[in-house]
Amino acid sequence: MFIAPSSLVLRNRDLLDIIFEFLQYEKRRELLWASLTSKAFLEPALNILWRRMIEIWPLFRLLPTFNKDTCVS
């Protein structure tokens, strides 16, 4: 049974982590796009994206009742 090398890379979480570590120095948009590309890329790309989060506002925006304008700084 032949298994394509690309399939082996997609199944190897350590390799995906290394690949996405290189992307963390680029724009965050590329990490988002990578996370939306395949199920194999989702978790490693999002882990880096959350790790590189500069502000906390994106986390608060996940809450349905949050409104940044009414929040006191």
CHARMM-style PDB file with segment names, atoms N, HN, CA, C and O in Angstrom:
ATOM      1  N   MET     1       0.839  -1.182   0.000  1.00  0.00      PROA
ATOM      2  CA  MET     1       0.000   0.000   0.000  1.00  0.00      PROA
ATOM      3  C   MET     1       0.881   1.242   0.000  1.00  0.00      PROA
ATOM      4  O   MET     1       1.738   1.409   0.868  1.00  0.00      PROA
ATOM      5  N   PHE     2       0.663   2.103  -0.975  1.00  0.00      PROA
ATOM      6  HN  PHE     2      -0.033   1.967  -1.680  1.00  0.00      PROA
ATOM      7  CA  PHE     2       1.457   3.319  -1.114  1.00  0.00      PROA
ATOM      8  C   PHE     2       0.775   4.473  -0.393  1.00  0.00      PROA
ATOM      9  O   PHE     2      -0.415   4.723  -0.587  1.00  0.00      PROA
ATOM     10  N   ILE     3       1.539   5.170   0.438  1.00  0.00      PROA
ATOM     11  HN  ILE     3       2.505   4.966   0.595  1.00  0.00      PROA
ATOM     12  CA  ILE     3       1.041   6.361   1.114  1.00  0.00      PROA
ATOM     13  C   ILE     3       1.857   7.540   0.608  1.00  0.00      PROA
ATOM     14  O   ILE     3       3.085   7.537   0.690  1.00  0.00      PROA
ATOM     15  N   ALA     4       1.176   8.536   0.092  1.00  0.00      PROA
ATOM     16  HN  ALA     4       0.178   8.538   0.026  1.00  0.00      PROA
ATOM     17  CA  ALA     4       1.855   9.713  -0.460  1.00  0.00      PROA
ATOM     18  C   ALA     4       2.605  10.456   0.637  1.00  0.00      PROA
ATOM     19  O   ALA     4       2.110  10.569   1.759  1.00  0.00      PROA
ATOM     20  N   PRO     5       3.806  10.969   0.320  1.00  0.00      PROA
ATOM     21  CA  PRO     5       4.571  11.730   1.320  1.00  0.00      PROA
ATOM     22  C   PRO     5       3.803  12.928   1.873  1.00  0.00      PROA
ATOM     23  O   PRO     5       3.946  13.267   3.048  1.00  0.00      PROA
ATOM     24  N   SER     6       2.996  13.567   1.039  1.00  0.00      PROA
ATOM     25  HN  SER     6       2.880  13.292   0.085  1.00  0.00      PROA
ATOM     26  CA  SER     6       2.221  14.711   1.534  1.00  0.00      PROA
ATOM     27  C   SER     6       1.229  14.287   2.609  1.00  0.00      PROA
ATOM     28  O   SER     6       0.963  15.046   3.541  1.00  0.00      PROA
ATOM     29  N   SER     7       0.683  13.087   2.488  1.00  0.00      PROA
ATOM     30  HN  SER     7       0.900  12.470   1.731  1.00  0.00      PROA
ATOM     31  CA  SER     7      -0.223  12.580   3.523  1.00  0.00      PROA
ATOM     32  C   SER     7       0.516  12.354   4.834  1.00  0.00      PROA
ATOM     33  O   SER     7      -0.020  12.611   5.912  1.00  0.00      PROA
ATOM     34  N   LEU     8       1.731  11.879   4.737  1.00  0.00      PROA
ATOM     35  HN  LEU     8       2.167  11.670   3.862  1.00  0.00      PROA
ATOM     36  CA  LEU     8       2.517  11.651   5.949  1.00  0.00      PROA
ATOM     37  C   LEU     8       2.831  12.962   6.657  1.00  0.00      PROA
ATOM     38  O   LEU     8       2.828  13.019   7.887  1.00  0.00      PROA
ATOM     39  N   VAL     9       3.100  14.006   5.895  1.00  0.00      PROA
ATOM     40  HN  VAL     9       3.102  13.959   4.897  1.00  0.00      PROA
ATOM     41  CA  VAL     9       3.374  15.315   6.498  1.00  0.00      PROA
ATOM     42  C   VAL     9       2.114  15.848   7.178  1.00  0.00      PROA
ATOM     43  O   VAL     9       2.180  16.374   8.289  1.00  0.00      PROA
ATOM     44  N   LEU    10       0.984  15.713   6.519  1.00  0.00      PROA
ATOM     45  HN  LEU    10       0.931  15.286   5.616  1.00  0.00      PROA
ATOM     46  CA  LEU    10      -0.260  16.219   7.099  1.00  0.00      PROA
ATOM     47  C   LEU    10      -0.655  15.478   8.366  1.00  0.00      PROA
ATOM     48  O   LEU    10      -1.367  16.029   9.206  1.00  0.00      PROA
ATOM     49  N   ARG    11      -0.214  14.260   8.514  1.00  0.00      PROA
ATOM     50  HN  ARG    11       0.364  13.812   7.832  1.00  0.00      PROA
ATOM     51  CA  ARG    11      -0.528  13.482   9.724  1.00  0.00      PROA
ATOM     52  C   ARG    11       0.477  13.718  10.854  1.00  0.00      PROA
ATOM     53  O   ARG    11       0.223  13.345  12.000  1.00  0.00      PROA
ATOM     54  N   ASN    12       1.611  14.335  10.535  1.00  0.00      PROA
ATOM     55  HN  ASN    12       1.816  14.638   9.604  1.00  0.00      PROA
ATOM     56  CA  ASN    12       2.657  14.532  11.523  1.00  0.00      PROA
ATOM     57  C   ASN    12       2.496  15.903  12.188  1.00  0.00      PROA
ATOM     58  O   ASN    12       2.824  16.931  11.596  1.00  0.00      PROA
ATOM     59  N   ARG    13       2.005  15.904  13.385  1.00  0.00      PROA
ATOM     60  HN  ARG    13       1.740  15.069  13.866  1.00  0.00      PROA
ATOM     61  CA  ARG    13       1.740  17.157  14.107  1.00  0.00      PROA
ATOM     62  C   ARG    13       3.010  17.943  14.388  1.00  0.00      PROA
ATOM     63  O   ARG    13       2.995  19.173  14.348  1.00  0.00      PROA
ATOM     64  N   ASP    14       4.113  17.250  14.672  1.00  0.00      PROA
ATOM     65  HN  ASP    14       4.125  16.251  14.704  1.00  0.00      PROA
ATOM     66  CA  ASP    14       5.369  17.945  14.951  1.00  0.00      PROA
ATOM     67  C   ASP    14       5.857  18.731  13.732  1.00  0.00      PROA
ATOM     68  O   ASP    14       6.317  19.865  13.871  1.00  0.00      PROA
ATOM     69  N   LEU    15       5.761  18.144  12.554  1.00  0.00      PROA
ATOM     70  HN  LEU    15       5.388  17.223  12.441  1.00  0.00      PROA
ATOM     71  CA  LEU    15       6.164  18.846  11.341  1.00  0.00      PROA
ATOM     72  C   LEU    15       5.264  20.044  11.062  1.00  0.00      PROA
ATOM     73  O   LEU    15       5.745  21.104  10.662  1.00  0.00      PROA
ATOM     74  N   LEU    16       3.974  19.882  11.268  1.00  0.00      PROA
ATOM     75  HN  LEU    16       3.582  19.021  11.593  1.00  0.00      PROA
ATOM     76  CA  LEU    16       3.061  21.004  11.057  1.00  0.00      PROA
ATOM     77  C   LEU    16       3.356  22.144  12.030  1.00  0.00      PROA
ATOM     78  O   LEU    16       3.289  23.314  11.652  1.00  0.00      PROA
ATOM     79  N   ASP    17       3.679  21.813  13.266  1.00  0.00      PROA
ATOM     80  HN  ASP    17       3.733  20.862  13.572  1.00  0.00      PROA
ATOM     81  CA  ASP    17       4.026  22.850  14.239  1.00  0.00      PROA
ATOM     82  C   ASP    17       5.261  23.623  13.787  1.00  0.00      PROA
ATOM     83  O   ASP    17       5.299  24.847  13.903  1.00  0.00      PROA
ATOM     84  N   ILE    18       6.256  22.932  13.280  1.00  0.00      PROA
ATOM     85  HN  ILE    18       6.226  21.937  13.186  1.00  0.00      PROA
ATOM     86  CA  ILE    18       7.483  23.581  12.803  1.00  0.00      PROA
ATOM     87  C   ILE    18       7.188  24.479  11.604  1.00  0.00      PROA
ATOM     88  O   ILE    18       7.692  25.598  11.516  1.00  0.00      PROA
ATOM     89  N   ILE    19       6.376  23.983  10.693  1.00  0.00      PROA
ATOM     90  HN  ILE    19       5.967  23.073  10.764  1.00  0.00      PROA
ATOM     91  CA  ILE    19       6.030  24.773   9.505  1.00  0.00      PROA
ATOM     92  C   ILE    19       5.303  26.055   9.903  1.00  0.00      PROA
ATOM     93  O   ILE    19       5.619  27.130   9.392  1.00  0.00      PROA
ATOM     94  N   PHE    20       4.344  25.951  10.802  1.00  0.00      PROA
ATOM     95  HN  PHE    20       4.087  25.078  11.217  1.00  0.00      PROA
ATOM     96  CA  PHE    20       3.582  27.135  11.192  1.00  0.00      PROA
ATOM     97  C   PHE    20       4.362  28.071  12.098  1.00  0.00      PROA
ATOM     98  O   PHE    20       4.033  29.254  12.190  1.00  0.00      PROA
ATOM     99  N   GLU    21       5.383  27.566  12.766  1.00  0.00      PROA
ATOM    100  HN  GLU    21       5.649  26.605  12.691  1.00  0.00      PROA
ATOM    101  CA  GLU    21       6.263  28.455  13.532  1.00  0.00      PROA
ATOM    102  C   GLU    21       6.923  29.471  12.606  1.00  0.00      PROA
ATOM    103  O   GLU    21       7.105  30.628  12.987  1.00  0.00      PROA
ATOM    104  N   PHE    22       7.283  29.052  11.398  1.00  0.00      PROA
ATOM    105  HN  PHE    22       7.135  28.112  11.089  1.00  0.00      PROA
ATOM    106  CA  PHE    22       7.877  29.966  10.438  1.00  0.00      PROA
ATOM    107  C   PHE    22       6.871  31.018   9.983  1.00  0.00      PROA
ATOM    108  O   PHE    22       7.250  32.158   9.716  1.00  0.00      PROA
ATOM    109  N   LEU    23       5.613  30.655   9.894  1.00  0.00      PROA
ATOM    110  HN  LEU    23       5.305  29.729  10.111  1.00  0.00      PROA
ATOM    111  CA  LEU    23       4.588  31.607   9.464  1.00  0.00      PROA
ATOM    112  C   LEU    23       4.258  32.644  10.526  1.00  0.00      PROA
ATOM    113  O   LEU    23       3.686  33.686  10.208  1.00  0.00      PROA
ATOM    114  N   GLN    24       4.605  32.380  11.775  1.00  0.00      PROA
ATOM    115  HN  GLN    24       5.069  31.533  12.033  1.00  0.00      PROA
ATOM    116  CA  GLN    24       4.246  33.326  12.825  1.00  0.00      PROA
ATOM    117  C   GLN    24       4.935  34.671  12.648  1.00  0.00      PROA
ATOM    118  O   GLN    24       4.474  35.674  13.192  1.00  0.00      PROA
ATOM    119  N   TYR    25       6.024  34.709  11.902  1.00  0.00      PROA
ATOM    120  HN  TYR    25       6.399  33.894  11.460  1.00  0.00      PROA
ATOM    121  CA  TYR    25       6.745  35.957  11.691  1.00  0.00      PROA
ATOM    122  C   TYR    25       6.194  36.731  10.503  1.00  0.00      PROA
ATOM    123  O   TYR    25       6.593  37.872  10.271  1.00  0.00      PROA
ATOM    124  N   GLU    26       5.297  36.137   9.761  1.00  0.00      PROA
ATOM    125  HN  GLU    26       4.973  35.210   9.950  1.00  0.00      PROA
ATOM    126  CA  GLU    26       4.643  36.806   8.641  1.00  0.00      PROA
ATOM    127  C   GLU    26       3.348  37.435   9.165  1.00  0.00      PROA
ATOM    128  O   GLU    26       3.136  37.523  10.374  1.00  0.00      PROA
ATOM    129  N   LYS    27       2.508  37.862   8.264  1.00  0.00      PROA
ATOM    130  HN  LYS    27       2.680  37.791   7.281  1.00  0.00      PROA
ATOM    131  CA  LYS    27       1.232  38.450   8.656  1.00  0.00      PROA
ATOM    132  C   LYS    27       0.321  37.390   9.260  1.00  0.00      PROA
ATOM    133  O   LYS    27       0.361  36.224   8.867  1.00  0.00      PROA
ATOM    134  N   ARG    28      -0.485  37.802  10.204  1.00  0.00      PROA
ATOM    135  HN  ARG    28      -0.517  38.749  10.523  1.00  0.00      PROA
ATOM    136  CA  ARG    28      -1.416  36.873  10.843  1.00  0.00      PROA
ATOM    137  C   ARG    28      -2.471  36.363   9.865  1.00  0.00      PROA
ATOM    138  O   ARG    28      -3.046  35.292  10.058  1.00  0.00      PROA
ATOM    139  N   ARG    29      -2.713  37.130   8.833  1.00  0.00      PROA
ATOM    140  HN  ARG    29      -2.246  38.000   8.677  1.00  0.00      PROA
ATOM    141  CA  ARG    29      -3.724  36.729   7.843  1.00  0.00      PROA
ATOM    142  C   ARG    29      -3.376  35.392   7.208  1.00  0.00      PROA
ATOM    143  O   ARG    29      -4.261  34.572   6.962  1.00  0.00      PROA
ATOM    144  N   GLU    30      -2.088  35.164   6.941  1.00  0.00      PROA
ATOM    145  HN  GLU    30      -1.369  35.829   7.142  1.00  0.00      PROA
ATOM    146  CA  GLU    30      -1.680  33.895   6.339  1.00  0.00      PROA
ATOM    147  C   GLU    30      -1.946  32.718   7.279  1.00  0.00      PROA
ATOM    148  O   GLU    30      -2.309  31.629   6.833  1.00  0.00      PROA
ATOM    149  N   LEU    31      -1.765  32.941   8.570  1.00  0.00      PROA
ATOM    150  HN  LEU    31      -1.470  33.825   8.932  1.00  0.00      PROA
ATOM    151  CA  LEU    31      -2.069  31.877   9.533  1.00  0.00      PROA
ATOM    152  C   LEU    31      -3.566  31.577   9.564  1.00  0.00      PROA
ATOM    153  O   LEU    31      -3.971  30.419   9.664  1.00  0.00      PROA
ATOM    154  N   LEU    32      -4.373  32.613   9.480  1.00  0.00      PROA
ATOM    155  HN  LEU    32      -4.044  33.554   9.399  1.00  0.00      PROA
ATOM    156  CA  LEU    32      -5.816  32.394   9.427  1.00  0.00      PROA
ATOM    157  C   LEU    32      -6.185  31.612   8.174  1.00  0.00      PROA
ATOM    158  O   LEU    32      -6.959  30.657   8.247  1.00  0.00      PROA
ATOM    159  N   TRP    33      -5.645  32.003   7.036  1.00  0.00      PROA
ATOM    160  HN  TRP    33      -5.016  32.778   6.977  1.00  0.00      PROA
ATOM    161  CA  TRP    33      -5.941  31.307   5.785  1.00  0.00      PROA
ATOM    162  C   TRP    33      -5.488  29.854   5.854  1.00  0.00      PROA
ATOM    163  O   TRP    33      -6.183  28.956   5.377  1.00  0.00      PROA
ATOM    164  N   ALA    34      -4.313  29.627   6.453  1.00  0.00      PROA
ATOM    165  HN  ALA    34      -3.749  30.356   6.840  1.00  0.00      PROA
ATOM    166  CA  ALA    34      -3.823  28.254   6.587  1.00  0.00      PROA
ATOM    167  C   ALA    34      -4.755  27.429   7.470  1.00  0.00      PROA
ATOM    168  O   ALA    34      -5.013  26.260   7.186  1.00  0.00      PROA
ATOM    169  N   SER    35      -5.258  28.043   8.539  1.00  0.00      PROA
ATOM    170  HN  SER    35      -5.048  28.993   8.769  1.00  0.00      PROA
ATOM    171  CA  SER    35      -6.152  27.304   9.441  1.00  0.00      PROA
ATOM    172  C   SER    35      -7.460  26.927   8.753  1.00  0.00      PROA
ATOM    173  O   SER    35      -8.088  25.934   9.119  1.00  0.00      PROA
ATOM    174  N   LEU    36      -7.869  27.706   7.766  1.00  0.00      PROA
ATOM    175  HN  LEU    36      -7.359  28.513   7.469  1.00  0.00      PROA
ATOM    176  CA  LEU    36      -9.109  27.424   7.051  1.00  0.00      PROA
ATOM    177  C   LEU    36      -8.916  26.484   5.864  1.00  0.00      PROA
ATOM    178  O   LEU    36      -9.887  26.074   5.226  1.00  0.00      PROA
ATOM    179  N   THR    37      -7.673  26.147   5.573  1.00  0.00      PROA
ATOM    180  HN  THR    37      -6.885  26.480   6.091  1.00  0.00      PROA
ATOM    181  CA  THR    37      -7.367  25.328   4.404  1.00  0.00      PROA
ATOM    182  C   THR    37      -7.766  23.870   4.574  1.00  0.00      PROA
ATOM    183  O   THR    37      -8.382  23.286   3.682  1.00  0.00      PROA
ATOM    184  N   SER    38      -7.420  23.280   5.715  1.00  0.00      PROA
ATOM    185  HN  SER    38      -6.920  23.755   6.439  1.00  0.00      PROA
ATOM    186  CA  SER    38      -7.742  21.866   5.929  1.00  0.00      PROA
ATOM    187  C   SER    38      -7.863  21.573   7.421  1.00  0.00      PROA
ATOM    188  O   SER    38      -7.407  22.349   8.260  1.00  0.00      PROA
ATOM    189  N   LYS    39      -8.476  20.458   7.729  1.00  0.00      PROA
ATOM    190  HN  LYS    39      -8.846  19.827   7.047  1.00  0.00      PROA
ATOM    191  CA  LYS    39      -8.618  20.056   9.125  1.00  0.00      PROA
ATOM    192  C   LYS    39      -7.256  19.811   9.770  1.00  0.00      PROA
ATOM    193  O   LYS    39      -7.074  20.053  10.963  1.00  0.00      PROA
ATOM    194  N   ALA    40      -6.310  19.332   8.982  1.00  0.00      PROA
ATOM    195  HN  ALA    40      -6.458  19.135   8.012  1.00  0.00      PROA
ATOM    196  CA  ALA    40      -4.976  19.053   9.523  1.00  0.00      PROA
ATOM    197  C   ALA    40      -4.253  20.340   9.917  1.00  0.00      PROA
ATOM    198  O   ALA    40      -3.442  20.334  10.843  1.00  0.00      PROA
ATOM    199  N   PHE    41      -4.542  21.448   9.217  1.00  0.00      PROA
ATOM    200  HN  PHE    41      -5.201  21.452   8.464  1.00  0.00      PROA
ATOM    201  CA  PHE    41      -3.877  22.724   9.499  1.00  0.00      PROA
ATOM    202  C   PHE    41      -4.567  23.523  10.593  1.00  0.00      PROA
ATOM    203  O   PHE    41      -3.962  24.422  11.176  1.00  0.00      PROA
ATOM    204  N   LEU    42      -5.813  23.212  10.876  1.00  0.00      PROA
ATOM    205  HN  LEU    42      -6.305  22.481  10.403  1.00  0.00      PROA
ATOM    206  CA  LEU    42      -6.621  24.035  11.773  1.00  0.00      PROA
ATOM    207  C   LEU    42      -5.981  24.251  13.139  1.00  0.00      PROA
ATOM    208  O   LEU    42      -5.700  25.388  13.518  1.00  0.00      PROA
ATOM    209  N   GLU    43      -5.751  23.193  13.867  1.00  0.00      PROA
ATOM    210  HN  GLU    43      -5.979  22.269  13.560  1.00  0.00      PROA
ATOM    211  CA  GLU    43      -5.258  23.334  15.238  1.00  0.00      PROA
ATOM    212  C   GLU    43      -3.844  23.911  15.327  1.00  0.00      PROA
ATOM    213  O   GLU    43      -3.618  24.818  16.128  1.00  0.00      PROA
ATOM    214  N   PRO    44      -2.880  23.419  14.532  1.00  0.00      PROA
ATOM    215  CA  PRO    44      -1.534  24.010  14.633  1.00  0.00      PROA
ATOM    216  C   PRO    44      -1.499  25.495  14.267  1.00  0.00      PROA
ATOM    217  O   PRO    44      -0.805  26.276  14.918  1.00  0.00      PROA
ATOM    218  N   ALA    45      -2.239  25.885  13.236  1.00  0.00      PROA
ATOM    219  HN  ALA    45      -2.802  25.250  12.708  1.00  0.00      PROA
ATOM    220  CA  ALA    45      -2.238  27.290  12.823  1.00  0.00      PROA
ATOM    221  C   ALA    45      -2.929  28.170  13.853  1.00  0.00      PROA
ATOM    222  O   ALA    45      -2.445  29.258  14.162  1.00  0.00      PROA
ATOM    223  N   LEU    46      -4.061  27.709  14.390  1.00  0.00      PROA
ATOM    224  HN  LEU    46      -4.455  26.825  14.138  1.00  0.00      PROA
ATOM    225  CA  LEU    46      -4.761  28.504  15.392  1.00  0.00      PROA
ATOM    226  C   LEU    46      -3.974  28.610  16.694  1.00  0.00      PROA
ATOM    227  O   LEU    46      -4.038  29.635  17.373  1.00  0.00      PROA
ATOM    228  N   ASN    47      -3.242  27.576  17.045  1.00  0.00      PROA
ATOM    229  HN  ASN    47      -3.190  26.743  16.494  1.00  0.00      PROA
ATOM    230  CA  ASN    47      -2.404  27.656  18.253  1.00  0.00      PROA
ATOM    231  C   ASN    47      -1.384  28.781  18.134  1.00  0.00      PROA
ATOM    232  O   ASN    47      -1.189  29.548  19.077  1.00  0.00      PROA
ATOM    233  N   ILE    48      -0.743  28.880  16.995  1.00  0.00      PROA
ATOM    234  HN  ILE    48      -0.901  28.257  16.229  1.00  0.00      PROA
ATOM    235  CA  ILE    48       0.238  29.954  16.773  1.00  0.00      PROA
ATOM    236  C   ILE    48      -0.471  31.299  16.736  1.00  0.00      PROA
ATOM    237  O   ILE    48       0.019  32.277  17.301  1.00  0.00      PROA
ATOM    238  N   LEU    49      -1.613  31.354  16.080  1.00  0.00      PROA
ATOM    239  HN  LEU    49      -2.011  30.560  15.621  1.00  0.00      PROA
ATOM    240  CA  LEU    49      -2.354  32.605  15.964  1.00  0.00      PROA
ATOM    241  C   LEU    49      -2.757  33.133  17.336  1.00  0.00      PROA
ATOM    242  O   LEU    49      -2.595  34.322  17.615  1.00  0.00      PROA
ATOM    243  N   TRP    50      -3.277  32.262  18.190  1.00  0.00      PROA
ATOM    244  HN  TRP    50      -3.409  31.297  17.963  1.00  0.00      PROA
ATOM    245  CA  TRP    50      -3.661  32.695  19.532  1.00  0.00      PROA
ATOM    246  C   TRP    50      -2.438  33.064  20.364  1.00  0.00      PROA
ATOM    247  O   TRP    50      -2.498  33.987  21.176  1.00  0.00      PROA
ATOM    248  N   ARG    51      -1.352  32.367  20.174  1.00  0.00      PROA
ATOM    249  HN  ARG    51      -1.303  31.617  19.514  1.00  0.00      PROA
ATOM    250  CA  ARG    51      -0.123  32.657  20.918  1.00  0.00      PROA
ATOM    251  C   ARG    51       0.428  34.034  20.565  1.00  0.00      PROA
ATOM    252  O   ARG    51       1.006  34.710  21.416  1.00  0.00      PROA
ATOM    253  N   ARG    52       0.249  34.450  19.309  1.00  0.00      PROA
ATOM    254  HN  ARG    52      -0.221  33.901  18.618  1.00  0.00      PROA
ATOM    255  CA  ARG    52       0.782  35.719  18.826  1.00  0.00      PROA
ATOM    256  C   ARG    52      -0.219  36.866  18.953  1.00  0.00      PROA
ATOM    257  O   ARG    52       0.003  37.946  18.405  1.00  0.00      PROA
ATOM    258  N   MET    53      -1.302  36.641  19.662  1.00  0.00      PROA
ATOM    259  HN  MET    53      -1.482  35.764  20.107  1.00  0.00      PROA
ATOM    260  CA  MET    53      -2.320  37.673  19.798  1.00  0.00      PROA
ATOM    261  C   MET    53      -1.752  38.857  20.576  1.00  0.00      PROA
ATOM    262  O   MET    53      -1.218  38.695  21.674  1.00  0.00      PROA
ATOM    263  N   ILE    54      -1.873  40.043  19.996  1.00  0.00      PROA
ATOM    264  HN  ILE    54      -2.307  40.174  19.104  1.00  0.00      PROA
ATOM    265  CA  ILE    54      -1.293  41.244  20.591  1.00  0.00      PROA
ATOM    266  C   ILE    54      -2.255  41.867  21.606  1.00  0.00      PROA
ATOM    267  O   ILE    54      -1.841  42.302  22.680  1.00  0.00      PROA
ATOM    268  N   GLU    55      -3.519  41.903  21.257  1.00  0.00      PROA
ATOM    269  HN  GLU    55      -3.855  41.549  20.384  1.00  0.00      PROA
ATOM    270  CA  GLU    55      -4.529  42.496  22.127  1.00  0.00      PROA
ATOM    271  C   GLU    55      -5.497  41.421  22.611  1.00  0.00      PROA
ATOM    272  O   GLU    55      -5.552  40.319  22.065  1.00  0.00      PROA
ATOM    273  N   ILE    56      -6.247  41.762  23.631  1.00  0.00      PROA
ATOM    274  HN  ILE    56      -6.203  42.657  24.075  1.00  0.00      PROA
ATOM    275  CA  ILE    56      -7.211  40.815  24.175  1.00  0.00      PROA
ATOM    276  C   ILE    56      -8.601  40.997  23.561  1.00  0.00      PROA
ATOM    277  O   ILE    56      -9.483  40.169  23.791  1.00  0.00      PROA
ATOM    278  N   TRP    57      -8.813  42.063  22.783  1.00  0.00      PROA
ATOM    279  HN  TRP    57      -8.096  42.736  22.596  1.00  0.00      PROA
ATOM    280  CA  TRP    57     -10.127  42.350  22.212  1.00  0.00      PROA
ATOM    281  C   TRP    57     -10.680  41.212  21.355  1.00  0.00      PROA
ATOM    282  O   TRP    57     -11.874  40.931  21.453  1.00  0.00      PROA
ATOM    283  N   PRO    58      -9.884  40.544  20.524  1.00  0.00      PROA
ATOM    284  CA  PRO    58     -10.468  39.442  19.740  1.00  0.00      PROA
ATOM    285  C   PRO    58     -11.062  38.335  20.612  1.00  0.00      PROA
ATOM    286  O   PRO    58     -12.049  37.703  20.235  1.00  0.00      PROA
ATOM    287  N   LEU    59     -10.464  38.111  21.761  1.00  0.00      PROA
ATOM    288  HN  LEU    59      -9.663  38.625  22.066  1.00  0.00      PROA
ATOM    289  CA  LEU    59     -10.989  37.108  22.682  1.00  0.00      PROA
ATOM    290  C   LEU    59     -12.341  37.542  23.247  1.00  0.00      PROA
ATOM    291  O   LEU    59     -13.269  36.739  23.346  1.00  0.00      PROA
ATOM    292  N   PHE    60     -12.442  38.814  23.613  1.00  0.00      PROA
ATOM    293  HN  PHE    60     -11.689  39.467  23.532  1.00  0.00      PROA
ATOM    294  CA  PHE    60     -13.710  39.328  24.137  1.00  0.00      PROA
ATOM    295  C   PHE    60     -14.793  39.343  23.069  1.00  0.00      PROA
ATOM    296  O   PHE    60     -15.969  39.166  23.386  1.00  0.00      PROA
ATOM    297  N   ARG    61     -14.418  39.552  21.801  1.00  0.00      PROA
ATOM    298  HN  ARG    61     -13.462  39.695  21.543  1.00  0.00      PROA
ATOM    299  CA  ARG    61     -15.407  39.584  20.723  1.00  0.00      PROA
ATOM    300  C   ARG    61     -16.086  38.232  20.510  1.00  0.00      PROA
ATOM    301  O   ARG    61     -17.107  38.153  19.827  1.00  0.00      PROA
ATOM    302  N   LEU    62     -15.530  37.176  21.087  1.00  0.00      PROA
ATOM    303  HN  LEU    62     -14.701  37.240  21.642  1.00  0.00      PROA
ATOM    304  CA  LEU    62     -16.179  35.872  21.013  1.00  0.00      PROA
ATOM    305  C   LEU    62     -17.429  35.807  21.881  1.00  0.00      PROA
ATOM    306  O   LEU    62     -18.295  34.957  21.673  1.00  0.00      PROA
ATOM    307  N   LEU    63     -17.519  36.698  22.843  1.00  0.00      PROA
ATOM    308  HN  LEU    63     -16.816  37.388  23.012  1.00  0.00      PROA
ATOM    309  CA  LEU    63     -18.690  36.745  23.725  1.00  0.00      PROA
ATOM    310  C   LEU    63     -19.813  37.515  23.035  1.00  0.00      PROA
ATOM    311  O   LEU    63     -19.598  38.640  22.582  1.00  0.00      PROA
ATOM    312  N   PRO    64     -21.000  36.932  22.948  1.00  0.00      PROA
ATOM    313  CA  PRO    64     -22.074  37.572  22.180  1.00  0.00      PROA
ATOM    314  C   PRO    64     -22.536  38.921  22.752  1.00  0.00      PROA
ATOM    315  O   PRO    64     -23.022  39.762  21.995  1.00  0.00      PROA
ATOM    316  N   THR    65     -22.401  39.145  24.043  1.00  0.00      PROA
ATOM    317  HN  THR    65     -22.006  38.462  24.657  1.00  0.00      PROA
ATOM    318  CA  THR    65     -22.885  40.390  24.637  1.00  0.00      PROA
ATOM    319  C   THR    65     -21.813  41.464  24.754  1.00  0.00      PROA
ATOM    320  O   THR    65     -22.091  42.542  25.280  1.00  0.00      PROA
ATOM    321  N   PHE    66     -20.611  41.207  24.287  1.00  0.00      PROA
ATOM    322  HN  PHE    66     -20.385  40.332  23.861  1.00  0.00      PROA
ATOM    323  CA  PHE    66     -19.515  42.151  24.428  1.00  0.00      PROA
ATOM    324  C   PHE    66     -19.651  43.296  23.414  1.00  0.00      PROA
ATOM    325  O   PHE    66     -19.922  43.065  22.236  1.00  0.00      PROA
ATOM    326  N   ASN    67     -19.463  44.512  23.884  1.00  0.00      PROA
ATOM    327  HN  ASN    67     -19.243  44.700  24.841  1.00  0.00      PROA
ATOM    328  CA  ASN    67     -19.445  45.683  23.020  1.00  0.00      PROA
ATOM    329  C   ASN    67     -18.256  46.528  23.434  1.00  0.00      PROA
ATOM    330  O   ASN    67     -18.233  47.067  24.541  1.00  0.00      PROA
ATOM    331  N   LYS    68     -17.265  46.652  22.553  1.00  0.00      PROA
ATOM    332  HN  LYS    68     -17.284  46.214  21.654  1.00  0.00      PROA
ATOM    333  CA  LYS    68     -16.024  47.366  22.857  1.00  0.00      PROA
ATOM    334  C   LYS    68     -16.284  48.835  23.169  1.00  0.00      PROA
ATOM    335  O   LYS    68     -15.567  49.426  23.976  1.00  0.00      PROA
ATOM    336  N   ASP    69     -17.286  49.429  22.550  1.00  0.00      PROA
ATOM    337  HN  ASP    69     -17.868  48.948  21.894  1.00  0.00      PROA
ATOM    338  CA  ASP    69     -17.567  50.847  22.743  1.00  0.00      PROA
ATOM    339  C   ASP    69     -18.060  51.156  24.148  1.00  0.00      PROA
ATOM    340  O   ASP    69     -17.821  52.249  24.660  1.00  0.00      PROA
ATOM    341  N   THR    70     -18.742  50.212  24.775  1.00  0.00      PROA
ATOM    342  HN  THR    70     -18.936  49.324  24.359  1.00  0.00      PROA
ATOM    343  CA  THR    70     -19.276  50.454  26.125  1.00  0.00      PROA
ATOM    344  C   THR    70     -18.297  50.024  27.209  1.00  0.00      PROA
ATOM    345  O   THR    70     -18.558  50.227  28.395  1.00  0.00      PROA
ATOM    346  N   CYS    71     -17.186  49.438  26.820  1.00  0.00      PROA
ATOM    347  HN  CYS    71     -16.974  49.273  25.856  1.00  0.00      PROA
ATOM    348  CA  CYS    71     -16.197  48.970  27.795  1.00  0.00      PROA
ATOM    349  C   CYS    71     -15.363  50.156  28.280  1.00  0.00      PROA
ATOM    350  O   CYS    71     -14.969  51.007  27.483  1.00  0.00      PROA
ATOM    351  N   VAL    72     -15.095  50.212  29.580  1.00  0.00      PROA
ATOM    352  HN  VAL    72     -15.415  49.520  30.228  1.00  0.00      PROA
ATOM    353  CA  VAL    72     -14.294  51.280  30.172  1.00  0.00      PROA
ATOM    354  C   VAL    72     -12.838  50.885  30.095  1.00  0.00      PROA
ATOM    355  O   VAL    72     -12.471  49.774  30.478  1.00  0.00      PROA
ATOM    356  N   SER    73     -12.010  51.777  29.606  1.00  0.00      PROA
ATOM    357  HN  SER    73     -12.307  52.679  29.294  1.00  0.00      PROA
ATOM    358  CA  SER    73     -10.567  51.503  29.488  1.00  0.00      PROA
ATOM    359  C   SER    73      -9.872  51.678  30.807  1.00  0.00      PROA
ATOM    360  OT1 SER    73      -8.658  51.490  30.895  1.00  0.00      PROA
TER     361      SER     73
END
